[in-house]
């Protein structure tokens, strides 16, 4: 056979191969009645697949918890999203000073406590995790009562909480964790609305001793907004003793509205992390009452002054 003459074909003469006509797409590749073909890697497909994988791991027990019972996957996938609705949409929380929280290694975050129900601890932990560049978890220290309550105790453990005692605090700090503590305890969340944003006594300064023994920086944090969610007008002490509770609150909505009275009022929240206070140079003074008292008083005064500043920024408790 004679070879084709390139000169006879303009496409070959210009150094190009003649393109073949494109094949028509087969009609069978599109489902009947579908206007848009399925897109691989659709975000909702990924979410559903991820959710099913999460459920399989939970049902099979293929997940990890640490020695305190902390379940980081459950916390990030289930607990934080529930709290996120409150702190971001309901309370419209503004967070400042997150750069003062250590990027890695141990840190003791010390905050004011308020609100009749300790929502401020949950809001603080979720907001810190969401806003921190390293998405760090805050390991909260709670009162004994929290860990004696059914369901609440299990959720507290799963979310990283443990009993507020020095041995547990020092173990967490020694492991490089961020630990959150509210030294006012029930005196803070159980105070009357007339005493709002007035810090109560900081106990015996046990949190300071834990920080000193581990050389951990202390990060004071001021939280404005919690006092208005359940304004406590009175405390029925005989009923509290009968129910073995630290207080029995009377608010504008509870107990008058029953379960509806547990819906928090939509106050505006401001959270500010203050510059850390170093303790590495004071590790030899962990048992010195004077050093412990002075450092605890410095932390308390820092938080109180920051609260005053935040309240000036937020003149309307329910503003935008």
C-alpha positions as CSV (number, residue, x, y, z in Angstrom):
1,X,0.0,0.0,0.0
2,X,1.1,3.5,-0.7
3,X,1.7,5.7,2.4
4,X,-0.7,8.7,2.6
5,X,0.8,12.0,1.4
6,X,1.1,14.5,4.3
7,X,0.8,17.3,1.8
8,X,-2.6,16.2,0.8
9,X,-3.9,16.7,4.4
10,X,-3.9,20.3,5.8
11,X,-4.0,19.1,9.4
12,X,-1.0,16.9,9.0
13,X,0.8,19.6,6.9
14,X,0.6,21.9,10.0
15,X,2.0,19.3,12.3
16,X,-1.4,18.6,14.0
17,X,-3.3,15.3,14.3
18,X,-6.8,15.4,13.0
19,X,-9.2,15.3,16.0
20,X,-11.9,12.7,16.1
21,X,-15.5,13.7,16.8
22,X,-16.3,13.5,20.5
23,X,-18.5,10.6,21.5
24,X,-22.0,11.4,22.6
25,X,-22.6,10.7,26.3
26,X,-24.6,7.6,26.9
27,X,-28.1,8.2,28.1
28,X,-27.9,5.4,30.5
29,X,-25.2,7.2,32.7
30,X,-27.8,9.6,34.1
31,X,-30.5,8.2,36.4
32,X,-34.0,8.5,35.0
33,X,-35.7,11.7,36.1
34,X,-32.4,13.2,37.4
35,X,-31.8,16.8,36.4
36,X,-28.2,16.9,37.8
37,X,-25.7,14.1,37.8
38,X,-24.3,12.9,41.1
39,X,-21.1,14.7,42.1
40,X,-18.4,12.5,43.7
41,X,-17.3,13.7,47.1
42,X,-20.5,15.7,47.9
43,X,-20.1,17.3,51.4
44,X,-23.4,15.7,52.6
45,X,-22.2,12.3,51.4
46,X,-19.0,12.8,53.4
47,X,-20.9,13.9,56.5
48,X,-23.2,10.9,56.3
49,X,-20.3,8.5,55.8
50,X,-18.4,10.1,58.7
51,X,-21.4,9.9,60.9
52,X,-21.9,6.2,60.1
53,X,-18.2,5.5,60.8
54,X,-18.6,7.3,64.1
55,X,-21.6,5.2,65.1
56,X,-19.8,2.0,64.1
57,X,-16.8,2.9,66.3
58,X,-19.1,3.7,69.3
59,X,-21.1,0.5,69.0
60,X,-17.9,-1.7,68.5
61,X,-16.0,0.1,71.3
62,X,-13.3,1.1,68.9
63,X,-12.4,4.4,70.6
64,X,-10.0,5.7,73.1
65,X,-10.4,7.3,76.6
66,X,-7.6,8.3,78.9
67,X,-7.1,7.4,82.6
68,X,-9.6,10.0,83.6
69,X,-12.3,8.8,81.3
70,X,-11.9,11.7,78.7
71,X,-13.3,10.8,75.3
72,X,-12.0,13.4,72.9
73,X,-14.0,12.1,69.9
74,X,-17.3,12.2,71.7
75,X,-16.5,15.6,73.1
76,X,-15.6,17.1,69.7
77,X,-18.3,15.3,67.7
78,X,-21.3,15.5,70.0
79,X,-20.9,17.6,73.2
80,X,-19.2,20.6,71.8
81,X,-21.7,21.0,68.9
82,X,-24.5,21.1,71.4
83,X,-22.9,23.8,73.5
84,X,-21.8,25.7,70.4
85,X,-25.4,26.5,69.6
86,X,-25.6,28.3,73.0
87,X,-22.4,30.1,73.0
88,X,-22.4,31.2,69.4
89,X,-26.0,31.8,68.5
90,X,-28.0,32.2,71.8
91,X,-25.3,34.1,73.9
92,X,-23.5,35.7,70.9
93,X,-20.2,35.2,72.7
94,X,-17.2,37.4,71.9
95,X,-13.8,36.0,72.9
96,X,-10.6,38.1,73.2
97,X,-7.1,37.4,74.3
98,X,-7.0,33.8,73.1
99,X,-3.3,34.4,72.2
100,X,-2.6,34.4,76.0
101,X,-3.6,30.7,76.2
102,X,-0.5,28.5,75.7
103,X,-0.1,27.0,72.2
104,X,1.2,23.8,73.7
105,X,2.2,22.4,77.1
106,X,0.4,22.9,80.4
107,X,-1.6,25.9,81.5
108,X,-4.0,26.6,84.4
109,X,-7.0,28.7,83.3
110,X,-8.7,30.3,86.3
111,X,-12.1,32.0,85.9
112,X,-14.9,33.6,87.8
113,X,-18.0,31.4,88.4
114,X,-21.6,32.6,88.1
115,X,-25.0,31.8,86.7
116,X,-27.0,29.6,89.2
117,X,-26.3,26.7,86.8
118,X,-22.6,26.2,85.8
119,X,-23.1,26.8,82.1
120,X,-20.0,29.1,82.1
121,X,-17.7,26.2,82.5
122,X,-19.1,24.5,79.4
123,X,-19.2,27.7,77.4
124,X,-15.6,28.5,78.3
125,X,-14.3,25.0,77.3
126,X,-16.1,25.0,74.0
127,X,-15.2,28.6,73.1
128,X,-11.5,28.0,73.9
129,X,-11.5,24.8,71.8
130,X,-13.1,26.6,68.8
131,X,-11.1,29.8,68.9
132,X,-7.7,28.4,69.8
133,X,-5.4,27.8,66.8
134,X,-4.4,24.4,68.1
135,X,-8.0,23.4,69.0
136,X,-7.0,22.6,72.5
137,X,-9.3,20.9,75.0
138,X,-9.9,22.4,78.5
139,X,-9.8,19.8,81.3
140,X,-12.3,21.2,83.8
141,X,-12.1,20.6,87.6
142,X,-15.5,20.1,89.2
143,X,-17.0,19.8,92.7
144,X,-17.6,16.4,94.2
145,X,-21.4,16.9,93.8
146,X,-21.0,16.9,90.0
147,X,-19.5,13.4,90.1
148,X,-22.2,12.0,92.4
149,X,-25.0,12.9,90.0
150,X,-26.2,10.2,87.6
151,X,-25.7,11.0,83.9
152,X,-24.0,14.4,84.7
153,X,-21.1,12.5,86.2
154,X,-20.6,10.4,83.1
155,X,-20.9,13.4,80.8
156,X,-18.4,15.3,82.9
157,X,-15.9,12.5,82.7
158,X,-16.4,12.0,79.0
159,X,-15.8,15.7,78.3
160,X,-12.5,15.7,80.2
161,X,-13.6,16.8,83.7
162,X,-12.3,15.4,87.0
163,X,-12.7,16.1,90.7
164,X,-11.2,19.4,91.9
165,X,-8.3,18.0,94.0
166,X,-4.6,18.8,93.8
167,X,-3.4,15.2,92.9
168,X,-5.6,15.1,89.8
169,X,-4.8,18.7,88.9
170,X,-1.1,18.1,89.2
171,X,-1.3,14.9,87.1
172,X,-3.1,16.7,84.3
173,X,-0.7,19.7,84.4
174,X,2.3,17.3,84.5
175,X,0.9,15.7,81.4
176,X,0.9,19.1,79.5
177,X,-2.8,19.6,79.6
178,X,-4.9,22.8,79.8
179,X,-6.8,22.7,83.1
180,X,-9.7,24.9,84.0
181,X,-10.7,25.8,87.5
182,X,-13.3,28.1,89.2
183,X,-12.0,28.8,92.7
184,X,-15.2,30.4,93.9
185,X,-17.0,27.1,93.6
186,X,-20.7,27.0,94.7
187,X,-20.2,30.4,96.4
188,X,-19.8,31.9,92.9
189,X,-22.7,30.3,91.0
190,X,-25.0,30.4,94.0
191,X,-24.8,34.1,94.8
192,X,-27.7,36.5,94.5
193,X,-28.2,38.7,91.5
194,X,-27.6,41.7,93.7
195,X,-24.0,40.5,94.1
196,X,-23.4,39.9,90.4
197,X,-19.8,40.2,89.2
198,X,-18.5,40.5,92.7
199,X,-15.9,37.8,93.1
200,X,-16.3,35.6,96.2
201,X,-13.4,34.1,98.3
202,X,-11.0,31.9,96.3
203,X,-10.9,29.1,98.9
204,X,-7.4,28.2,100.2
205,X,-5.5,28.7,97.0
206,X,-5.2,25.0,96.1
207,X,-5.1,25.8,92.4
208,X,-2.0,28.0,93.0
209,X,-0.2,25.2,94.8
210,X,-0.9,22.8,91.9
211,X,0.5,25.4,89.4
212,X,3.6,26.1,91.6
213,X,4.5,22.4,92.0
214,X,4.3,21.9,88.2
215,X,5.8,25.3,87.2
216,X,2.6,26.0,85.1
217,X,1.6,29.5,84.0
218,X,-1.7,30.7,85.3
219,X,-4.1,32.3,82.8
220,X,-6.8,34.4,84.5
221,X,-10.1,34.6,82.4
222,X,-13.0,37.0,83.0
223,X,-16.5,35.9,81.9
224,X,-19.3,38.4,81.6
225,X,-22.8,37.2,80.8
226,X,-23.4,34.3,83.1
227,X,-24.9,36.3,85.9
228,X,-28.0,37.2,83.7
229,X,-29.0,33.8,82.4
230,X,-30.8,32.7,85.6
231,X,-30.9,35.8,87.9
232,X,-31.1,34.4,91.4
233,X,-33.5,36.6,93.4
234,X,-33.7,34.3,96.5
235,X,-32.3,31.1,97.9
236,X,-34.7,28.8,99.8
237,X,-32.2,27.3,102.3
238,X,-34.6,24.9,104.1
239,X,-35.5,23.3,100.7
240,X,-31.9,23.2,99.7
241,X,-31.0,21.3,102.9
242,X,-33.9,18.9,102.4
243,X,-32.7,18.1,98.8
244,X,-29.0,18.1,99.9
245,X,-28.2,20.9,97.5
246,X,-25.9,23.9,98.1
247,X,-28.8,26.2,97.3
248,X,-32.3,26.2,95.9
249,X,-32.7,29.2,93.5
250,X,-35.7,31.4,92.9
251,X,-35.4,33.3,89.6
252,X,-37.8,35.3,87.5
253,X,-38.7,32.1,85.6
254,X,-38.0,29.2,88.1
255,X,-39.8,27.5,89.7
256,X,-42.8,29.4,88.4
257,X,-42.6,28.1,84.8
258,X,-41.6,24.6,85.6
259,X,-39.2,23.0,83.1
260,X,-39.5,26.2,80.9
261,X,-37.8,28.0,83.7
262,X,-34.6,26.2,82.9
263,X,-34.3,28.0,79.5
264,X,-31.4,30.5,80.0
265,X,-32.1,34.1,79.2
266,X,-30.2,35.3,76.1
267,X,-27.7,37.6,77.7
268,X,-24.7,38.9,75.8
269,X,-21.4,37.2,76.7
270,X,-17.8,38.5,76.7
271,X,-14.9,36.3,77.5
272,X,-11.4,37.7,77.9
273,X,-8.2,35.7,78.6
274,X,-5.7,37.8,80.5
275,X,-1.9,37.6,80.1
276,X,-0.4,34.5,81.8
277,X,1.2,34.8,85.2
278,X,4.5,32.7,85.2
279,X,5.2,30.4,88.2
280,X,8.3,28.4,87.0
281,X,10.5,30.7,89.2
282,X,8.4,29.9,92.3
283,X,8.4,26.1,92.3
284,X,10.2,25.9,95.6
285,X,7.5,28.0,97.3
286,X,4.6,25.7,96.6
287,X,4.2,25.1,100.4
288,X,4.7,28.7,101.5
289,X,1.3,30.0,102.5
290,X,2.3,33.6,102.0
291,X,3.4,33.0,98.4
292,X,0.3,31.0,97.7
293,X,-2.0,33.7,99.2
294,X,-0.3,36.5,97.3
295,X,-0.5,34.8,94.0
296,X,-4.1,33.8,94.5
297,X,-4.9,37.4,95.4
298,X,-3.1,38.6,92.2
299,X,-5.2,36.3,90.1
300,X,-8.4,37.3,91.8
301,X,-7.7,41.0,91.4
302,X,-6.8,40.6,87.7
303,X,-10.1,38.9,87.0
304,X,-12.1,41.5,89.0
305,X,-10.5,44.4,87.2
306,X,-11.1,42.8,83.8
307,X,-14.7,42.2,84.7
308,X,-15.2,45.9,85.4
309,X,-13.6,46.7,82.0
310,X,-15.8,44.2,80.2
311,X,-19.0,45.5,81.9
312,X,-18.2,49.0,80.6
313,X,-18.0,47.5,77.1
314,X,-21.4,45.8,77.6
315,X,-23.7,48.4,79.1
316,X,-26.8,46.5,78.0
317,X,-26.8,42.8,79.3
318,X,-29.2,41.8,76.5
319,X,-27.8,44.0,73.7
320,X,-26.5,42.8,70.4
